[in-house]
Amino acid sequence: MTDIIRLEEQYCTTRRMTKADSQAMEELLKAFNKPEDKFETVLFLPEGESRQGQGGLRTQGYFKQSKEGKPLITVVTVVYNGESLLEETILSVINQTYDNVEYIIIDGGSSDGTLDIIRKYQHAIDYWVSEKDSGIYDAMNKGIDLATGDWINFMNSGDCFYSSTILSEIFSNLSSQDEIVIYGNRQVIYPSGRARLVKAGLINNLWKGSQFCHQASFTKVQYHKMNIFDINIKIVADFDFFYRAWKNDEKFKYVDIVLANIESGGISDLNRIDSILGCWTLVDKTFKNNFFYCFLIIKESLKDKVKRFVKA
């Protein structure tokens, strides 16, 4: 399984394929799952509850591999009833100029036209599956189990890469391999169409809450496989993951680049105080930390009251 096949020149996900028969697939899994590893990589998910289908290039025997100087980047999109938003997300991934990209879509059993959009582009998607899950972080963990790349990014439905050159800018000349997380800036898009640039915060301020978003970050795949999202944590399981990595002195690398466009009104936006409380439960309980989070909660409560007063 060494010959490179260029299925389609149009998409970044179809320019560096290899073909595998059943024996080659077994060898591929052995390469991914070493005896010393504490995790298991799968090429296909075992059938879950109310599965509506699966497909993509993997189901046709096409796979990808990393190459020296050109790491394989896994991008995972989680979606549920995202008919109106998903296509833009897909296009932002498959139209990247970097040509060693593995794309996985995890659908939570959508009942709208989401599957029609996925099937429209399945010739450029490595693997997709549609079935019920236990929430967004459970779906993201499925993506981690399926990832065979060196780095993983979660670009969920409604969000997209800031430009088609983002992956090339980050990975074409990646010099250091010591970092566990690479992160950057984001642009928030509001319903009115207004856009606001948000620079990532200092990593040493992570105790204050999220300093960047998962859409604008890349994590080493093997590290994420050993440290999946805790599905028992609501809203802020991604913060929990990054906070634990930081507390364990893992290396983070900041790039001063706008990496992603993020739609406002996400789970954290709609549940701002719950998000703050969630972060507070996870950080070290020092006087400084407690004072800071109390201040944040009071501030957000006052903002909420002002908004309600203005609407009234």
C-alpha positions in Angstrom: 0.0 0.0 0.0 2.7 2.5 -1.1 1.6 3.8 -4.5 0.0 7.3 -4.3 -3.3 7.6 -6.2 -4.7 11.0 -7.2 -8.4 10.3 -7.4 -9.4 13.9 -8.0 -7.3 17.0 -8.3 -10.1 19.3 -7.2 -10.0 18.4 -3.5 -7.3 18.2 -0.9 -8.7 15.0 0.5 -8.4 13.1 -2.8 -4.8 13.9 -4.0 -2.8 11.5 -1.8 -4.7 8.2 -1.6 -3.5 4.6 -1.3 -5.5 1.5 -2.1 -5.8 -1.3 0.4 -7.2 -4.8 0.2 -8.3 -6.8 3.3 -4.8 -8.0 4.1 -3.3 -4.5 3.7 -6.1 -3.1 6.0 -5.1 -5.6 8.7 -1.5 -4.5 8.4 -2.6 -0.9 8.5 -4.4 -1.5 11.8 -1.4 -3.3 13.2 0.7 -0.2 12.4 -1.8 2.1 14.2 -2.4 -0.2 17.2 1.0 -1.0 18.7 1.0 -3.4 21.8 2.3 -0.6 24.0 -0.5 1.8 23.2 -3.3 2.3 25.6 -5.8 3.1 22.9 -7.3 1.5 19.8 -7.6 3.1 16.4 -10.5 1.8 14.3 -11.1 2.3 10.6 -14.9 1.8 10.8 -17.1 2.3 13.8 -19.0 -0.8 15.1 -22.7 -0.3 14.4 -24.4 1.9 17.0 -28.0 2.7 17.8 -30.3 3.5 14.9 -27.6 3.7 12.3 -28.7 5.5 9.2 -25.6 4.8 7.1 -21.9 5.1 6.6 -19.7 5.7 3.6 -16.7 7.6 2.3 -13.4 6.7 0.7 -12.5 4.2 3.4 -15.4 2.0 2.6 -14.0 1.8 -0.9 -10.6 0.7 0.3 -8.9 4.1 0.0 -6.7 5.4 2.8 -4.0 7.9 3.6 -0.6 7.9 5.3 1.8 10.5 6.7 5.0 11.3 4.9 8.1 13.0 6.2 7.7 16.7 5.8 3.9 16.3 5.1 2.1 15.1 8.2 -1.4 13.7 7.7 -4.0 16.1 9.2 -7.3 14.7 10.5 -10.3 17.1 10.4 -13.5 15.9 12.2 -16.9 17.5 11.8 -19.6 16.7 14.2 -23.1 17.5 13.1 -26.8 17.0 14.0 -29.6 18.5 11.9 -27.1 20.9 10.3 -28.6 21.1 6.8 -28.3 24.8 6.6 -24.7 25.1 7.8 -22.9 21.9 6.9 -22.0 22.5 3.3 -20.0 25.6 4.0 -18.0 23.7 6.6 -17.3 20.8 4.3 -16.2 23.1 1.5 -13.8 24.9 3.8 -12.1 21.6 4.6 -12.0 19.8 1.2 -10.8 23.0 -0.6 -7.7 23.4 1.5 -4.5 23.8 -0.5 -2.6 21.4 1.8 -2.9 18.0 0.1 -2.6 15.4 2.9 -5.9 15.8 4.8 -8.2 13.1 6.2 -11.8 14.2 6.7 -14.3 12.4 9.0 -17.9 13.4 9.6 -19.9 12.1 12.6 -23.6 12.7 12.3 -25.8 12.2 15.3 -28.7 10.7 13.4 -30.1 13.8 11.7 -33.7 13.9 10.5 -33.4 16.9 8.1 -31.4 17.0 4.9 -28.0 16.7 6.5 -27.4 13.2 5.1 -28.1 14.4 1.5 -25.4 17.0 1.9 -22.9 14.4 3.3 -23.6 12.0 0.4 -23.2 14.8 -2.1 -19.6 15.1 -1.0 -18.8 11.6 0.1 -16.4 11.2 -2.8 -14.2 13.7 -0.9 -14.8 12.4 2.6 -12.7 9.7 4.1 -15.4 8.3 6.4 -18.8 9.3 7.6 -21.4 7.7 9.8 -24.8 8.6 10.9 -26.2 7.2 14.2 -27.4 8.3 17.6 -24.8 9.4 20.1 -24.6 10.6 23.7 -23.9 14.2 22.8 -21.3 16.3 21.1 -18.3 15.1 23.0 -19.2 11.5 22.5 -19.4 12.2 18.8 -16.0 13.9 18.9 -14.5 10.9 20.7 -15.7 8.7 17.9 -13.7 11.0 15.5 -10.6 10.5 17.7 -11.0 6.7 17.6 -11.2 6.9 13.8 -8.3 9.4 13.3 -5.2 8.0 11.6 -3.4 11.3 11.1 -0.6 13.0 13.1 -2.7 16.1 14.1 -6.5 16.4 14.7 -8.8 19.4 14.4 -12.5 19.6 15.2 -14.3 21.8 12.7 -17.9 21.2 13.6 -21.0 22.1 11.5 -21.4 25.9 11.0 -17.8 26.7 11.5 -15.0 26.8 8.9 -11.4 27.5 8.3 -10.6 31.2 7.9 -9.1 30.6 4.4 -8.1 27.8 2.0 -4.4 28.1 2.9 -4.7 27.6 6.7 -3.4 24.0 6.8 -0.6 24.9 4.4 0.5 27.8 6.6 0.6 25.7 9.7 2.0 22.3 8.4 3.9 22.8 5.2 7.0 24.0 7.1 6.4 22.7 10.6 9.8 22.7 12.3 9.2 21.4 15.8 7.4 18.2 16.9 7.5 18.8 20.6 4.2 20.6 20.9 1.0 18.7 21.8 -1.3 21.6 20.9 -1.0 24.3 18.2 -3.5 27.1 18.6 -4.3 30.5 17.1 -6.9 33.2 16.7 -10.5 33.1 15.5 -13.1 35.3 13.9 -16.6 35.3 15.3 -19.5 35.7 12.9 -22.7 37.2 14.3 -26.3 36.7 12.9 -26.2 40.3 11.6 -23.2 39.4 9.5 -20.8 41.4 11.6 -17.4 39.8 12.1 -15.1 40.3 15.1 -11.5 39.1 15.4 -10.7 37.4 18.7 -7.0 36.9 19.5 -6.1 33.8 21.5 -5.2 34.5 25.1 -2.0 33.6 26.9 -1.7 29.9 27.7 -0.7 30.7 31.3 -4.1 32.3 31.7 -5.9 29.0 31.0 -7.0 28.9 34.6 -9.3 31.8 33.8 -11.2 29.7 31.2 -10.8 29.0 27.5 -8.1 31.1 25.9 -8.8 29.7 22.4 -11.4 27.4 20.8 -11.1 23.9 19.6 -11.9 25.0 16.0 -8.7 27.1 16.1 -6.5 24.4 17.4 -4.7 21.2 16.4 -3.8 18.5 18.8 -1.4 15.5 18.4 -3.6 12.6 17.5 -1.8 10.0 19.7 -2.1 12.4 22.7 -5.8 12.9 22.1 -6.3 9.1 21.8 -4.8 8.7 25.3 -6.8 11.6 26.6 -10.3 11.6 25.1 -13.0 14.1 26.1 -14.9 13.3 29.4 -18.5 12.9 28.2 -19.6 13.3 31.8 -18.6 17.0 31.6 -21.2 19.2 30.0 -20.4 22.2 27.8 -16.8 22.5 28.8 -15.2 19.1 28.2 -12.9 20.7 25.6 -11.7 23.2 28.2 -11.2 20.3 30.6 -9.0 18.5 28.0 -6.8 21.5 27.3 -6.6 22.5 31.0 -5.4 19.0 32.0 -2.8 19.1 29.3 -1.5 22.5 30.5 -1.5 21.3 34.1 0.6 18.3 33.0 3.2 20.7 31.5 2.5 19.7 27.9 3.8 22.1 25.3 1.5 24.5 23.5 2.4 26.5 20.5 0.7 29.8 19.6 0.6 30.9 16.0 -0.6 34.5 15.4 -2.9 33.6 12.6 -6.7 33.6 12.3 -7.5 29.9 11.9 -11.2 29.7 11.9 -14.5 31.4 11.5 -16.9 30.6 14.4 -20.6 31.1 14.4 -21.8 33.0 17.5 -24.6 31.4 19.5 -22.8 28.1 20.3 -23.4 26.0 23.4 -21.0 28.1 25.5 -22.5 31.4 24.2 -26.0 30.4 25.0 -25.1 29.0 28.4 -22.5 31.5 29.4 -22.9 31.3 33.2 -23.1 27.5 33.1 -19.9 27.5 31.1 -18.2 29.7 33.6 -19.4 27.5 36.5 -18.2 24.4 34.5 -14.7 25.9 34.2 -14.7 26.9 37.9 -15.4 23.3 39.0 -12.3 22.1 37.0 -9.6 24.6 37.9 -7.6 24.6 41.1 -9.5 26.0 44.1 -7.2 28.9 45.2 -8.3 32.2 46.6 -7.3 34.0 43.4 -9.2 31.6 41.2 -12.3 31.6 43.4 -12.3 35.5 43.5 -11.9 35.6 39.7 -14.8 33.3 38.9 -17.1 34.9 41.5 -16.4 38.2 39.7 -17.2 36.7 36.3 -20.5 35.2 37.4 -21.6 38.6 38.9 -20.5 40.4 35.8 -22.4 38.0 33.5 -25.5 38.1 35.7 -25.6 41.9 35.5 -25.1 41.8 31.8 -28.0 39.4 31.5 -30.3 41.6 33.6 -29.4 44.7 31.5 -30.2 42.8 28.3 -33.6 41.7 29.7 -34.3 45.3 30.8 -33.5 46.7 27.3 -35.7 44.1 25.6 -38.5 44.8 28.0 
